[in-house]
Amino acid sequence: MKAHDGMYIGGQWRPAAGRERTAVLDPADERLLAEVPAGDARDVDTAVRAARTALPAWAATPPAGRAARIGALRDVLVARRAEFADTVTAELGSPIGFSERVHVGSPIAVAASFAELAASYPFEERIGNSTVLLEPVGVVGAITPWNYPLHQVVAKVAPALAAGCTLVLKPAEDTPLTAQLFAEAVHEAGIPAGVFNLVTGTGPVAGQALAAHEGVDLVSFTGSTAVGRKIGATAGAAVKRVALELGGKSANVILPGADLAKAVTAGVGHVMNNSGQSCNALTRMLVHRDQYEEAVSLVAAAVAGYPTGDPRDPGTRLGPLVNAAQRDRVRAYIVRGIEEGARLVAGGPDAPHARGYFVAPTVFADVTPGMTIAQEEIFGPVLSILAYEDQDEALRIANGTVYGLGGAVWAADEETAVAFARRMETGQVDINGGRFNVLAPFGGHKRSGIGRELGPHGLAEYLQTKSLQF
Ligand code: NAD
């Protein structure tokens, strides 16, 4: 697998300041794919300076000019689609079909949406005797996780560019090759030198240095709630803007009268896609007591359609987890579920293959709301089925975690589903299988974060106001 031995800073690949390196492993067979430099505070400083130098000219580029460059970036993503999909599959272990459709398809749609928004967004508004200018926040420090290695990057870079901001990206340790390929795409799209910069490295070193750097005006972070707290504290102490897209424990609420088979099939797919490593995965299925055993049987049947396999095989629907630590963590949760008395319906903690970071698709029934597996984000192919007596109890269970990122409601009619969704403490709710919308604001209530990504709301995160009175 191709890797750059440097950082993309100021429009070119430059050697790292230090000698530390990060190994990138193939999660399907544990083999070494490549090594990339692990940057430190010196690389971050060089990159932030490059972003600051490029800021005035990029901020002054008319929106149509910025839109054209984002459009060109989208075109490069399209042209290099297969290369991106192969890279995501290699370092994340995502099945190749899912990599093509979602890991690359979604960022292409997101880039296209921000190319359009940059051209059409009203960067100026009139309020009474004032003209309000919506100006770029400045230099953005973007820190991203590994679970959607291209999407998370594009969901920050495209709106930042549309707003007129410049950036430094610090991608996750496990998936730097996708980020390097993205830097190549930025270059090819003719985005001016210094507007986008890439520093690979570890979170505690390069990530911390970026979050704390005085030359960064906004820290946009996607990752775990634990790290988000630290970044929020660092940014708060520096009176710096911060956006935090954090963990989730989303509920899939199936109300009586809903199409149970359809709800179960979609719900199981939602959890098994990306090996359960989606922040908004619907990991808690809530079913009325009268339909409970029927739902358990349907779930067991649906999960049988997700055997683990080689992610490069087009027939595979469930690949490995990203790394050994993640696999061990997920298996420990499965053991905990058994110990706390949940009924194991499918899967379990045993390794399905001799090599690779695989976890068997696992389903627990008789899960009660207080159990660890019903409260904590597992981030693996593990589904819990919980029973409720009435809608109030379903709501208490759905809202009964510290998280509030995604969710779904299934009902006989939209009105009933929407009435329930209005009472949910969460940032997104899919109604009767509603599809992902790249223009709808994405982000969390409660401990799932601060701020929104995607669409006009996502663009607004990268803007600040200046009011001129007349
Ligand atoms: P993580 O928090 O461990 O790491 C995320 C990023 O932060 C990585 O780039 C990492 O290097 C960096 N980092 C780690 N420690 C740091 C520090 N002290 N200072 C600065 N940066 C640091 O998360 P992860 O394991 O890579 O990703 C999984 C998590 O991301 C899950 O909790 C998931 O729910 C969450 N997530 C949330 C969303 C969302 O939109 N809300 C989307 C995807 C993933």
Boltz pocket constraint, residues with backbone or C-beta under 6 A from the ligand:
constraints:
  - pocket:
      binder: B
      contacts: [[A, 143], [A, 144], [A, 145], [A, 146], [A, 147], [A, 148], [A, 152], [A, 170], [A, 171], [A, 172], [A, 173], [A, 201], [A, 202], [A, 203], [A, 204], [A, 206], [A, 207], [A, 208], [A, 209], [A, 211], [A, 222], [A, 223], [A, 224], [A, 225], [A, 227], [A, 228], [A, 230], [A, 231], [A, 244], [A, 245], [A, 246], [A, 247], [A, 248], [A, 278], [A, 279], [A, 280], [A, 377], [A, 379], [A, 405], [A, 442], [A, 443], [A, 444], [A, 448], [A, 449]]
      max_distance: 6.0
